């Protein structure tokens, strides 16, 4: 009898746990913002923003720069556990949501664009801590930053930046309201 009651109790607990609602993407957007990361976000549009494909041709490590773009270019545009993401150039890349009739589940991956185009149209954006390393904090959802967001970002071209990997250390980020 004890074993039957215990079995029923375990099954009941498991079924209650299974009925718990899953966190949706919109829930992540409404979570309390990380105050450290929130300090990097500004409400005003940043002036003199360049397109990524143009900036890549002249920017050198150490240069101050302002870029405009969208959070597009790869299936996974945010780095888990780090304050880093991919910024894509919508003048060169097309997110799948802009292709009529395309029902892609990850429209931000710009899967119809070639690797060659992605190479010239993507920048890695990161926020560094006082130790000079990428902050170990989640950036997705801060100030409503998410896949397909249109943004401007001001910062400095990282010392590790090269022809293959355009890296910007963000100082200010502005997320356009849709």
Beta strands, then each sheet from edge to edge (+ up, - down):
strand 1: 50-51
strand 2: 64-70
strand 3: 84-88
strand 4: 122-126
strand 5: 150-157
strand 6: 167-175
sheet 1: 1+ 2+ 5- 6+ 4+ 3-
end
